[in-house]
């Protein structure tokens, strides 16, 4: 260990994340020859190729896969030792956080988070944009994203996550809808005209997948990209919208329980483990989790 340059482990971790020497050099702010030289030294230390060049990038060998988690954990521990000495005062801090969120997540999180910012952290800002799921780990590791909000499908040892929002779906309609006074049976639900919100041109949503178990299909008369638009249309037409209750609660609509079972929407907050001990990251994720835990308790009581 006395003869080993510890910076080599940082290079290894970056190549493992980026799978590209040029991009690793940009991330580390060094030249590509310097990255290649560091990789050559690492190969001699471990007596293994570690990364093999392919059409899909620099793919790790089994040896690289076996040591990657330990190296990442060691770097995170060193990083935490430095960050723990820093202080974070949200009342005076000025910082911009970057989030990856869907339209649904934005519609639920931002109206609750920004009043909290105004009271407790007026100098903090946030920017939100959607990042494709296969890009999330890389952007989190490079610091291009601070957090992501997504369903629990991302499995990577470098990323930590915690459940943030869990809510049942309801059927939302205008209060004077022609069927507002009737029992919402499955037949009545299927007889209605529906709005489906999706950024994709085609494909089934979670509600439609649940209906398939009943060998049923709803009539989708309108397909849009944004929930706010859908809620506005529902307010002035006979169309109905099936959404998580926490979103429907934001509008003056009549909410009815669904006459069939749909798995609750479960959205998780994701962050890279290298940010675990960052005081500003910890403050924001604790604040978010606390905000929605309080909301969930209030919902359960009602």
N, C-alpha and C positions, 0 to 999 in steps of 0.2 A: 504493500500500500504506500510506503514511503516513496517509491519510485513511480507511482501511478499519478498522472495528472487527472484530478477530479473533474476538470472541465470536460473530459471525454464522456463522462456519464451524461452531462447535459446535452452533448451532441447526440449521443445514442438516443436519449429520450425524445429529442426533437425529430430525428430521422424516423423513429418508430411512429410518431404521431403523423408526420407529414407524408411519409412514404415517397419522398422526392428530395434529392440532394439540393437542387436549386432553391426550392421553397424553404428547406431547412436552413440554408445559408441566409435567406432573407429574414427569417424569423430570428435567427441568432445575430443578425447584423454583422456577419463575416463573409468572406469570399467563398465561392464554391470549392476552389482548390483547398482551402483550409478545412472545409468539411470533409472532403475526400481524404485528406491527410489524416484527420482525426479518425475516420472510419478505418483506414489502414492500420493505425496503431491499435484500435480496438480489436480488430481481427487478430492481431498478433497476441494481444493479451488473452483473448478467449479461445484462440486457436480454432476459429470458426469464421465462416463468411459473414454471419450475422444478418446481412441483407443481400438479396439476390435481385438483380435488375430484370424486370419483366415489362410486358406491354402495359401492365396495370400499376407500374411504379416499383419502388424498392420494397419487395415483400420480405418479411422477417423469416429467418430460419427457425426451426424448433428451439434451438439454443437461445436465440433472441427473444422468442416468446416466453421462455422459461425464466428469463432474468428481468424482463421489462417491468413487471409489477413491482419487484423489489427496488429497482433503480428509481422508478417514479415515486415510490413511497419515501425513499431516502431523500430525494430532492425536495419533496413536499415537507419533510421534517425540517430540513435546513431552512427552507423558505418560511416555515411557521416560526422558527426560532427568531428570525429577524422581525417578522410582522407582529409578533406578540409584544414587542417593545413599543410599537406605535400606538398612539391614542387616537380615538375617533370620536368627535363631538358632532352629532348630526345637526345640532342647532346652528353651527357655524361652518359646516363642511360645504364645499362646492365641488360637485362631481356629477358626471353623466354616466348612467348605467345603460348598457345595451342588452336588450331582451329579444329573444325569438319567441313570438306568440302568434297563434292563429287569430282570426277575427273574433271567434267565440271567446278566447282567453282575454283578448283586449277588452271586449265589451263587459266582461265580468270584473277583471282585475283593476283596470285603470280608474273607473268611477269610485272605487273604494280606496285605492292607494293614494291618489293625488290629494284628497282632503287630508289624509294622514301626513303627507309631505308638507302641506301648507302649515300644519300645526306644529309638527315636530322637526322638520328638516327643510326649511324654505329654500335653501340654496341647492338642493339636489334636483337633477333633471333626469329624464329617461327617454330613450329612443327605442322604438319597437318596430321590428320587421320580421317577416316569416323566413326561416331558413329551412331548407329541406333536411329531413331527418338524417340522411347519411352524411351531411356536412356538419352536424351539430357538435360532435365530439372534437373534431379538428378545430372548429372556430372557438369553442370553449377553451381548448388547450392553448390556443394562440392569443387568448385575451381579446379576440374580436367580439366575443359575446361574454357577458357576465353571467347571464342566466337564460334558461329556456323553460317554457311551460309546454308540456306535451303529455300525451297519454303514456302509461307505463310500458313502453315497448323498447326503450333504449337500454341496452345492457352493455356496460363497458366498465372495467375496473377503475378507469381514470375518473369516472363521473359519479358523483353522489346525487341522491334524489330523495324527495320526501313528498308524500301525498299532500296536495294543497286544497283541492276542491273535489268533493264527491257529492253528487246530487242526482235525484231522480228526474226523469222526463215527465212533462205534463203536456196536455193539449191546450193551446191558447187560442181564443177566439174573441171577437168583439162582444161586449156585454149584451147587445140586442141581436145577436146571431139567431137566425130562425130556429136552430136546434138547441139554443142555450137552455131551455127549460126541460129538455128531455134527458133521460138517462143515457150516458155515453156508453152504449154497448159496442161490441166489435163491429156489428153490422152498421151501426150508425156512424162509427168512425170511418169505415171504408166507403160509406156513401158520400162523405164530405170531399171537397176539393182541397188539396194540400199544397203548401209551399215547402220546397226542400232547399236548404242552404248548403252549398258546397262550392269549393273553388275548382272542382273537377267538372269536365263537360259531361261525364257519364259515370255510372257506378252506383252501387247501393250504399245507403247510410246505415247507421246502427239500428234505426227504427225499422227500416225495410228488411234488414237481416232477421230481426225479431219476428216480423210478420210472416216471413217464409216458414217459420216453425208451425204456423197455423195454416199454411198453404194459402196465404192471403196476400193481396197486393193493393196498396192504396193508390188513388188517382192523384198524381202530381201534376198540377196545372201550371205551376210556376216554379222555376228553378233559378235562384239568385246566388250571389257570392257573399252577401253581407246580411247579418242578422237584423241590424237596425232597419234596413230597407224592408226586410220581410215583416217586421213588426208594424211598420207604417202601412204596408199593404193590408195586413190582417185587420188593422184598426178601421179600415174603410170598405172592406169587402166581406163576402161570405167565406173566403178562404180561411183555413186554419193552419196553425204552425205548431209542430211538436218540438219542444226545446227543453233544456234543463230548467228546473224551476227558478234557480237563482237569476237566470237571465230574464225569464218571463215576468218576474216580480218587478222589473224596472219599468214596465209598461202598464197602462190602464186597460188590461185585458182580463177576460174571464178565464180562469184556469180550472181544468178538469183533469182528474186522475185518468191515466190510460187504462183501457179495458183489457190490456194484455201486458205481459211482463217484458220490460226492456232493461238490460243491464245498466246500472247507474253510470253516469259519466264520471270517470276518475282521471283527474289531471294532476300531474306531478311537477314540482319545481326541481329543475336540474342545475347543477353547477359543477365546475371542475374541482377535483380534490385539492389542487394546488391553491385554491382560494379558501380552503376550510378555515384558516386562521387569520385571514385578512379581516381586520376589525370592521371595515365598511361593508364588506360582503356579509359578514356575520350579522351585522345590525339589520341590513335590509331583508335577508332571508328570515331572520327571527321575527321581524315586523310583519312580513307577509304571512308567514305561517300563523302568527298570533291573530292577525286580522281575520283570516278565514276560519280559524278555529272558533273564534267568537261568533262569527256569522253562522257557522254550522250549529253551534249550541242554541242560538236564538231560533234557527229554523226548526230544530228538533223540538223545542218547547212549544212552537206554534203548530 
